Amino acid sequence: MMSTMDEKVITAEIVIVGGGVAGLATALGLHRLGLRSLVLESSDSLRVSGAAFATWANAWRALDALGIGNSLRTQHTRHQGLVTTSTASGVRAAVIPFPANAASGSGEHEVRCLKRKVLLETLSKELPEDTIRFSSKVVSIQDSGYLKLLHLADGSVIKAKVVIGCDGVNSAVATWLGFKKPAFVGRSAVRGYVVFEGGHGFEPDFMLFTGQGARYGIIPCDHSSVYWFFTFISSSQDKEVERNPVKMKETVLNNLGKVPEEIREVIEKTELDDMICSPLRYRAPWEILLGDVSRDNVCVAGDAFHPMTPDLGQGACSALEDAVVLARCLAVAVLDRERSEQDQEEEDAAEYERIKMALSKYAKERKWRGADLVTTAYVLGTIQQSNGKVMSFIRDKLLAPFLAAMIVKKTTFNCGQLKQAVSSD
């Protein structure tokens, strides 16, 4: 699939820009279907910032389709429910159980907190050697007949039949497709990870706390490690918290509200090096619906496609969905090479058209799902983080069960199996 033409030019059938969750999952989906890809990662190693993330049932269906679900389940605790608490009163506002299938340990509402490092390492180990090329930052994309030329910061050039942008919120591929930079939503998020020697002692619940201008969660990963997040109202000029871990921790501790001491202890025990802060950005749903998710032989997936606020916990989960759907659609186009008397030019033209149609099908299938998640996450976060007295009363006394159920409802989506669309007629 890949061949070196000279020291600086490489030819690859499928190039994936970005080696995060979306990029590696897409590469693995393609590999499972017999297609080799080249993943270009700008950093010099796997990017594990963010520590962990809530992995809902829709993501586990995607992980099962990729063939790695069971190995990841054994390393992460299954949660028994979503518990929402008001930070203004300290009273539980809603509890939604996650019933499991007694035989398999999975179920309709399977939820675990997945360590990012474990996921990325699992994905990379399943890929053929040399699939990932590190320290490879794409600086521009150029048309070249039926191919695209990717120019890298080190001077290298990659010739590709297909380009898939999985390069995050600041995606160079999304920019090439015409998308604007994702908009700042006026909030930021601090994320942390802590390990308790001897065990943390928490029940296996997704604990969500809302109100008083903040929204945060405490989520056990296994018997000893806990992931937490804290979102707060900020401004684009407020850089001090983002740059200073001491300020990060201080901001979180000063805004926890009325919560048990063991919740406060999670933040207090987190090392400064194990916290990060970043502004929250999203792509407006109408931009997703009206924009070019794919054009010619180029498309985007994951945060490069539908960056969203974390209020649904669906960023990485929906990226895994993208990976399965994209691999399924693309495999049909690339594997369906006609054996005919066509000359090379005609064969290249025919394959180019099949790839365009496959990426267009993927975009059509994923646009509405992406727009729905972005919209719901934005609205949910705005309501849950409101600090007004009237809204706080309505949220805590009337809306809490509805809002919690809304989170769970979005997890029932099923992206399907990898080979569903490539079965022979």
N, C-alpha and C positions, 0 to 999 in steps of 0.2 A: 504494500500500500504506500509506503514511503520510500523515497530514494533521494540520495544526495547528488545533485547535479554538479556542484562545485563547492568550494569552501563556504560560500555565503548564501547559496540558493538551495532550498529544500522543496521538494514536491510532496504533497500529502493530499489524499483524497478528501478527508474530512478533518478540518481544524477547529478545535474548540478553544476559544479565548477565555481563560480563567479556570483555575484549578480548585474552586471551592466546591460546595455541595452540588450545585447545579451542574457544573462542568464535569466533575468526576462521575456523578451519577449518569449523566448522558453518555459519557465515554463507556461506562460499564454496560449500559443498556445496548449500545451499538455493538460492543464486544460479544455480549450474549447472543446477538443475532448474526454474528460472523463478520462484523465490520470493524476494521482497525481505524483508530483516530489518533490525532496528535493534539495533546493538551498543552497550551502555552500558558504558563503561570509566571506572573511578573516577579513574585518574591522568590527567594532562594530555597524555600522549603514549603511544606504544607502549611497553610494559614489556619491556625487554631484559635485565633482571637474570638471572644464571645463565649468560650468555655463549654456551653451546653445550650440546649433549647428543648422546649416541650415538643414532643413528637406524638401527634394525634393519630387516630385510626386511619385517616386517609393516607398519611405518610407511611404507616406500617404496611398498607396494601401495596404501595409503590415499592417499598423495601423488599417485600416478599416477591414482587414481580421481578426485581433485580437479583433475587436469589441470596440475599444477605440478612433477611429479617430475623431468622431464628438465632443466628450467631450473635446478633446484637441484643436480642431479648434476654439472653442468659447473663448479660453484663449490666442490665438496668432494671430497676424495680418497677413493677406495674402499679400504677396509681389506682386507688379505689374510688376516688371522687374528686369533684371540684368544690371547694369550700370558699365562699365569698364572705368577707368580713368588712364592716364599716370602720374606717379609721377614726371617724368622729365619735362613735359610741362604743366601739370595741365589741359590738354585738354581731353575731353571725347573721348575714342577710339572706343567704341562700346556700343550699347544699344539693348538689346533683351527683348521684352515685354513678359509677362506671361499672356496670355488671360485666363479669368475665364468663367466657365459655369454660366450664369446669374441666373439660377434657384437655383443652389446648392451652389454657391460660391467656388466650386472646379473646376478643369479643368486639361487639359493634362499636364500643367506645373505648378501645384500647388506648391508653395514654402512658407514656414513659418520658422521663427526661434524659435525652440522649447526649452523651458527651461528644462534642464536636470532634475532638482529636481521635476518639475511637472510631467514629463514623468515617472520617477522611482516611484514616489508616486502613480501615477495612475495605473501603472502595479502592484505594490505590493498590492494595495487595492482590485484589482480584483482577487487576488490569495487566496486560502484557508488559514486559520489561521495556523501558524507554518510551512508554506512552506519554509520560509527563516530561516536559522540557521546562526546567526552572530558569529563573532570571531572564525571562523572555517577554518583555513588555512591548505590546503593539502600539505603534505611534501613528500609523496611517494605513488606509485600505485603498487599493487601486484596482480598477477594472483592467482585465487583460483577456479579451475574447470571452470564452466560456469559463475562465478562471478568475479568481481574485488574488491579488498580490498583497500580502501582509508585510509591511515594513516594520522591523523591530528596532528597538533602541540601540542594539549592538551592531546594527548595520546589516543584519541578516534579512533575507527575503524568503517568505514562505509562499509557494504557489499552491492554491487550494481549489478543489471543485466545490466544496461546501464550507461555509464559515458560520460557526455558531457562537454567538456572544453570550458568555456566562460570566462576564467581567464586572458584575456588581453595579451599585448605584451610580458610579462614575464611569459607566461603560463607554468605551471608544466605539464599539460596534453599534450601540444604540444611537450614539451621536451620528454615525455614518448613515443610519437609517432615517435620520431626521428628527429623533426625539429630543426634546429639551431636557436640561438638567432637572432631576427631581426637585420638587419644591419643599422647602423647610416648613414644617407644620407648627412651629412655635413650641415644641417640646423636645426634650433630650432624654436619653436613657443611660443609666449607670447599670452595668452588669458585673456580677461577681461570682466567685466560686470558692467554696471553703470545704476542707476535709476535717472531720472530727475524729480524732483517734479514739477508738473504742466504740464508735457509733454516735449518730446524732440524736437518736431517740424519737424522731418524728414519725407520726403515722404516714403511710404512703398516700398522701393527698397532695393535690395541686392547691396550694393555699394562696388565694388572691385577696388583696387588700385595696380598697378604693375610697376616694374622697379627700377633701381638704387640699385639692390641687395636686394630689399625687396618686399614683397607681403603681402597685408593686406586687411581686409574687415571690414565694418561697417554695422551691420544688426539689425534693430529694431525688438524686440520681440513682443511688444505691444505699446500702446501710450506713455508709460513712460520709459520703460527699453530698453537698447541697449546692444547687445553682439558684441564684436570685437575680431579680431585675427590679429597677426602680425608675419610673418615668416621671418627669416633672416639667412644669411650665418654664420655659426659658426664652432667651432672645438670641438672635444670630450673633449679637455682639458679646454675649456672655461666654467668654472663652476660659475664664479662670477655673471653673469646675472641671472642664474638659481636660485642661492641661495639668491640673494639680490633684493627685490622688488623695492628699490630705483633705482638700476641700470637697472632693467627691464624697468621701466617707462622712464628713461633717454634715454635708447637705442631706444625705440619706438619714443619718441618725436624728437630725433635728426635725424631720418631717414624717416620722413613722406613725405618729398619732397614738391612739389608745390600743396597744397590742401587748400580748404577753411578753414577759422578759426573755423567754427562749427565742422569740423572733428577733428581738433586738440583739441578742447574743450572736446570731448568725452574721449580722453586719459587723459587729465588733470584732469577731474572730477572723474576718476576712483580711488577708494580707494586702497591703497597698499594691503590690505587683500583680495581684489577682483581680483587679478591678479595671474596667475601661468605661469611658463615657463618650457618647457620640450623639450628634444632633439627629433627630428623626426626620426622614424625608419620605415623600410618596409621589407617585405619578398619578395625576388626575385620571379618573376612570374614562372620561371622554377622550383623553389622549390615547389611552390604550385601545379603545374601540375604533377610533378614527385614524390612528397612526399606522405606520408600516411595521408590523411585528416581523414580517418577512418581506424581502425584496430580492428578486432574482434568486441567487443561491446563497443568500445571507439571512439569518434570523437571530433572535435573542431568546433567552430563557432565564428563569430565576429573577434575581433582583435587577438585572439588566432589562428585563421585560416589565415586571410589575412590582417595583419597590413599594412597600407598604409599611404602615406603622405596626408595631408588634402586638397590638391589642387583641388580636385573634390568635396569636401564636402560630400563624400560618405562613410566614416567610419562607423558611426552609422546607416546610411540608409541601407547599405548592411548587417549590423548585423541584422536589422529587417527582411530583406529578408531571411537571413539564418534561422531565428527563424520560419518563416511560413513554409518554405520548409522542414526543419528538423522535425517539429512537424507532418506535413502531412505524411512524409515518415515513421516516427517511429510509428505513431498510427496504421498503417496497420499491422505492425509486432506484436505489443504488444496486440492489441485488437483481432487479428485473432487467438485466441486460439482454437485449434481443440478439439472437444468433441469426445474422442475415448477411446478404451480400453488399450491405451498405459500405461506402468508403468511410474512412476515419472521421472526416468532417461531418458526415451525416449521423454517424453514431454519437459523436460528441454533442451535436445539436439535439438529438433525441434524448440523450441522458440529461442534458441541461434542462430541457423542458420538463422531464419527469421530476427532477429535483425541485424546480420552481413550484410545480403542482403539489409536491409532498410538503414543502415548507408552508405553502399557502393553506393546505389542509390543516396542518398543525396549528397555524396562527388562528384560523377560524374556530377550531375546536377549543382553543385555550383563551381567546380574548374575553369571552363573557365570564368565564370562571375568574380570571384575573381581575377584571373590573369589579365584579361582585365582592371579592375578598378585600380589595383596596377600599371600596366604599364602606363596607360593613365595619372594617377595622377602624377607619377614621371616625365614623359616627359613634361606635362603641367607646373608643378612647375618649372622645369629647365628653360624652355623658358620664362615664365612670370617673373622669378626672376633674369634673366640675367642682368648684368651691362655693357656689352660691347656696344660700340657705334653702331656698325653695326647691332648686334642682336636687340638692343633697337629700332633702326629705322625700321627694318623689322617687329618686333613685333607690334609696335605702329601704323605703317602706313599700313601694309599689313595683318598681322596675327590676330590682335585683334578681329575682328568679328568671324573669324574661331575658335579661341581658346574659345571665349565665347560660341559659338554654340556647341563646343565639350562638355562643362560642361553640357549643357542642354540636349544634345543627350543621355547621360548616364542615364538620369532620366526617360526615356520612358519604361524601363524594368518593367514587371509585374510578380510578384512572384506567382500570382494565389491565389485561396481561400484555406482556411484550409481544408475543407471537400471534396475537389475535388477528392482526391485519395482514400477516404474511403467510397464512395457511394457503395451501394450493387449492385451486378450484377443481 
